[in-house]
Amino acid sequence: MNDLSPPDDQTLVADRADWVDADAAAHLTAHPLDGVGTEYPHATGAVDGPGDVTPPRERHPVFYGCFDWHSAVHSHWCLVRALRVFPEHPDREAIVAGIDEQLTPDGVAGEIAWFDEHETFERPYGWAWLLALAAELDRWDDPRAARWSDALDPLEEQIRDRVAERFLPMGRPFRVGTHGNSAFALSLVLDYARTVGDGALNRSATETALAFSRDDADAPIGLEPLGWDFLSPALVEADLMRRVLDGDAFVRWLDGYLPDADALPAPASVDEAFTDDYAGSHWLSSFVCYLLTRNEGGIAVST
C-alpha cells in the first residue's frame, strides 16, 4: 500500500499535492473510480410495497453508484479534483471515459426529475457535495471540465435554489456527527459560493453560519465520537467559522470554543481509511482526497 500519510513535517495537509506520486494518486482514486459505476449493493431508502423497488440507475441516471447518492456525488468530486490536481494521473483516460459516460445532459435531466418529486432528498449533505462538485468543475480550466459543467448546470441551479430556500433559512443548527450536520454543509456551500462568485449565496450562508455558531463556547469535544459519527461536530464547526471570521476574531472565538484544543489527540495515518470492505471503500477515499488536497481549492477563508 502506498503511504499517503502527510510529509515528515507533520503538517496535516501539503501546500500542494506534488508530494503525492503517481502510484499514490492512482491509489487515492481507485475506489471512487470503481464505485461510481457500481450499482449494487445500494441503499434503497423507504419502500412502500413489494413492487416499489426501482433500480438505482433508473432513479439516478448519473449518481447511482457508491451505495448511495451523496457518496456517488462526492466520488465524482474526488475524481474531478484528482484530474485537476494531478495532471499526470495514470488513470486519467479511465476516469475521463467514466465521467463522460455518466455525466450527460440526459442523465442530469433524470436527476432533476427525481428532485422535482423529492424536494428534501439529501438535504443538506448531498446538496452541499453537489455544489462542491460544481465548484471543482468551475476551478478547472479544461475543455472536459467545461463539458461536464455544462451538463451539470441545470441540477446545480436546482440544488443552489434548494439550499437558499430550504436549508439556509432553517432556524437552528444540527450538531450531529452524521449527514445532517449543518456546519459541514455550510462550509461546502460557502466554498462553492466564493468559487463561482455568487455574492448573494455567500452573504446568506455567512449570515447563517454566524447566527448558528458565533455565540458557541466550550464545545464538548471530550464526548466525541459517538459510535456512528463520521464527522466531529466540534471540529467541523470550527472549520466553518474560520471561513467567516477574520484572523483575530477567529482566534478569539476558537479560544472560547475549544479552550483545550492544544490537547487534541494526534490524527491516525490516513492509510487506515483505505479498505476493501465496501462499507468503507465506497466513501472514505473522497475524504482522504479532501484532506490531502484542500489547499488546492483556491478558497477564501474569511469574508
C-alpha positions in Angstrom: 0.0 0.0 0.0 1.3 3.5 -0.8 2.0 5.7 2.1 -0.5 8.6 1.9 0.4 10.0 5.3 1.4 13.7 5.5 5.1 14.6 4.9 7.7 14.5 7.6 6.9 18.0 8.9 3.7 16.6 10.3 1.5 19.3 8.7 -1.9 17.9 8.1 -2.0 19.0 4.5 0.6 19.9 1.9 0.6 23.3 0.4 0.5 21.4 -2.9 -0.2 17.9 -3.9 3.2 17.5 -5.6 4.4 15.2 -2.8 1.8 12.5 -3.8 3.4 10.4 -6.6 1.6 8.8 -9.5 1.1 5.5 -7.7 -0.4 7.2 -4.6 -2.7 9.3 -6.9 -4.0 6.2 -8.5 -4.5 4.6 -5.1 -6.4 7.6 -4.0 -8.9 7.3 -6.8 -9.1 3.5 -7.2 -12.2 3.1 -5.0 -14.1 6.1 -6.3 -13.4 5.1 -9.9 -14.7 1.6 -9.2 -17.6 2.8 -7.0 -19.3 5.3 -9.3 -20.2 2.5 -11.7 -21.1 0.0 -9.0 -24.9 -0.1 -8.8 -25.2 -2.8 -6.1 -25.3 -3.0 -3.2 -27.3 0.1 -2.8 -29.2 1.9 0.0 -32.8 2.0 -1.2 -34.4 4.2 1.4 -38.1 4.0 2.1 -40.0 1.2 0.3 -43.8 1.5 0.2 -44.6 -2.0 -1.0 -43.3 -5.2 -2.7 -43.4 -3.6 -6.1 -41.7 -0.3 -5.1 -38.1 -1.0 -5.6 -36.8 0.9 -8.6 -33.3 0.1 -9.7 -30.8 2.8 -8.7 -29.8 3.6 -12.2 -33.4 4.4 -13.1 -33.8 6.7 -10.2 -30.4 8.3 -10.6 -29.0 8.1 -14.1 -25.8 9.9 -13.1 -25.2 9.2 -9.4 -26.4 5.6 -9.0 -23.2 4.1 -7.7 -21.2 4.1 -4.5 -24.1 2.6 -2.4 -25.9 6.0 -2.0 -26.5 9.2 -3.9 -24.3 11.5 -1.8 -21.3 9.1 -2.0 -21.7 8.9 -5.8 -21.6 12.7 -5.9 -18.5 13.2 -3.7 -16.8 10.3 -5.5 -17.3 12.2 -8.8 -15.9 15.3 -7.0 -12.9 13.2 -5.9 -12.2 12.1 -9.5 -12.5 15.6 -10.9 -10.3 17.0 -8.1 -7.7 14.3 -8.8 -7.7 15.1 -12.5 -7.2 18.8 -11.8 -4.6 18.4 -9.1 -2.6 15.5 -10.5 -2.1 16.4 -14.2 -0.2 13.2 -14.9 -2.7 10.9 -13.2 -2.0 7.4 -14.5 -5.8 6.6 -14.7 -6.7 9.8 -16.4 -8.2 8.1 -19.5 -10.3 5.7 -17.5 -11.6 8.5 -15.2 -12.5 10.8 -18.2 -14.3 7.9 -20.0 -16.3 7.0 -16.9 -17.4 10.6 -16.2 -18.2 11.1 -19.9 -20.4 8.1 -19.8 -22.4 9.1 -16.7 -22.4 12.9 -16.5 -24.6 13.7 -19.6 -27.4 16.2 -20.2 -30.0 13.3 -20.4 -28.7 11.8 -17.2 -28.9 15.1 -15.4 -32.4 15.6 -16.6 -33.3 12.3 -14.9 -31.7 13.5 -11.6 -33.7 16.8 -11.8 -36.9 14.8 -12.3 -36.2 12.9 -9.1 -35.7 16.1 -7.1 -38.8 17.6 -8.6 -40.7 14.8 -6.7 -38.5 14.5 -3.7 -37.8 18.1 -2.6 -35.8 17.4 0.5 -33.9 14.4 -0.7 -30.3 14.5 0.5 -30.7 17.8 2.4 -28.2 19.2 3.4 -25.3 16.8 2.9 -25.8 15.6 -0.6 -26.8 19.1 -1.7 -23.6 20.5 -0.4 -21.5 17.9 -2.1 -23.3 18.5 -5.4 -22.3 22.2 -5.1 -18.7 21.1 -4.2 -18.6 19.1 -7.4 -19.9 22.1 -9.4 -17.2 24.3 -7.8 -14.5 21.9 -8.6 -15.5 21.9 -12.3 -15.6 25.7 -12.2 -12.0 25.8 -10.8 -10.6 23.6 -13.6 -9.7 25.4 -16.8 -10.1 22.4 -19.1 -12.5 21.6 -22.0 -13.6 18.4 -20.3 -14.5 20.3 -17.2 -16.4 22.8 -19.2 -18.3 20.0 -20.9 -19.2 18.3 -17.7 -20.1 21.6 -16.0 -22.5 22.5 -18.8 -24.2 19.1 -18.4 -24.4 19.5 -14.6 -25.6 23.2 -14.7 -29.4 22.6 -14.5 -29.0 20.4 -11.5 -26.6 22.8 -9.9 -29.1 25.6 -10.3 -31.9 23.5 -8.8 -29.8 22.5 -5.8 -28.4 26.0 -5.3 -32.0 27.2 -5.1 -32.9 24.5 -2.7 -30.0 25.4 -0.5 -31.1 29.1 -0.4 -34.8 28.3 0.1 -34.8 25.1 2.2 -31.5 24.9 4.1 -30.2 28.4 4.9 -33.5 29.6 6.5 -33.6 26.7 9.0 -33.9 28.2 12.4 -31.3 26.1 14.3 -28.2 24.1 13.5 -27.9 20.4 13.7 -24.7 19.5 15.6 -24.6 15.8 14.8 -21.7 13.7 13.6 -23.6 12.4 10.6 -25.2 13.6 7.3 -27.5 16.2 8.9 -24.6 18.3 10.3 -25.2 21.9 9.4 -21.6 23.2 9.7 -20.1 20.8 7.3 -22.8 21.5 4.7 -22.4 25.3 5.2 -18.6 25.0 4.7 -19.1 23.4 1.3 -21.8 25.9 0.4 -19.5 28.8 1.3 -16.7 27.3 -0.7 -19.0 27.0 -3.7 -20.4 30.5 -3.5 -16.9 32.0 -3.3 -15.6 29.9 -6.1 -18.3 30.7 -8.6 -18.7 34.3 -7.4 -22.3 34.0 -6.0 -22.3 37.0 -3.7 -25.9 36.6 -2.6 -25.4 33.0 -1.6 -22.1 33.8 0.1 -23.8 36.5 2.2 -26.7 34.3 3.1 -24.5 31.4 4.1 -22.2 33.6 6.1 -25.2 35.1 8.0 -26.5 31.6 8.7 -23.1 30.4 9.9 -22.7 33.4 12.3 -26.3 33.0 13.6 -25.7 29.3 14.3 -22.2 29.5 15.8 -20.9 32.9 16.8 -22.0 32.6 20.4 -20.9 29.0 20.9 -18.4 28.2 23.6 -16.8 25.3 25.4 -17.6 22.6 22.8 -18.0 19.2 24.5 -15.3 17.6 22.3 -14.5 15.1 25.0 -17.8 13.4 24.4 -16.9 12.7 20.7 -17.2 10.5 18.8 -20.4 8.6 19.2 -20.3 5.2 17.6 -21.8 6.2 14.3 -20.1 9.6 13.8 -18.0 10.2 10.8 -17.7 13.9 11.4 -16.6 15.7 14.5 -19.4 18.2 15.2 -17.0 20.4 17.2 -14.2 20.4 14.6 -16.4 20.9 11.6 -18.0 23.9 13.3 -14.5 25.4 13.9 -13.7 24.7 10.3 -16.8 26.6 9.3 -16.0 29.6 11.5 -12.5 30.0 10.1 -14.3 30.8 6.8 -16.5 33.6 8.2 -14.3 35.3 10.8 -11.1 37.2 10.1 -7.9 36.1 11.8 -8.1 37.8 15.1 -11.8 37.3 15.5 -11.4 33.6 14.7 -8.6 33.2 17.3 -10.8 34.8 20.0 -13.7 32.6 19.0 -11.7 29.5 18.9 -10.1 30.2 22.3 -13.6 30.2 23.8 -14.9 27.4 21.7 -12.1 24.9 22.1 -10.1 26.2 25.1 -8.2 22.8 25.3 -7.6 22.5 21.6 -3.8 22.1 22.0 -4.5 18.8 23.8 -6.4 17.1 20.9 -5.1 13.7 20.1 -2.8 13.3 17.1 -4.6 12.0 14.0 -4.1 8.5 12.8 -2.5 7.7 9.4 -4.8 8.2 6.5 -3.7 4.8 5.2 -6.3 3.4 7.7 -9.0 4.8 5.5 -8.2 2.5 2.6 -10.1 -0.7 2.9 -11.5 -3.3 0.6 -14.7 -3.5 2.6 -17.3 -1.7 0.5 -18.9 -0.3 3.7 -15.9 2.0 3.9 -14.4 1.9 0.4 -17.5 3.5 -1.2 -16.9 6.8 0.6 -13.7 7.1 2.6 -11.3 7.8 -0.3 -13.1 11.1 -1.0 -12.5 12.3 2.5 -8.8 11.4 2.2 -8.7 13.4 -1.0 -10.5 16.3 0.7 -7.8 16.3 3.5 -4.8 15.9 1.3 -5.7 18.4 -1.4 -7.9 21.0 0.4 -5.4 23.8 -0.1 -5.8 23.3 -3.9 -9.3 24.7 -3.8 -8.5 28.3 -4.2 -10.9 29.1 -1.3 -11.0 32.4 0.6 -11.2 31.6 4.3 -12.7 34.9 5.5 -15.2 37.5 4.4 
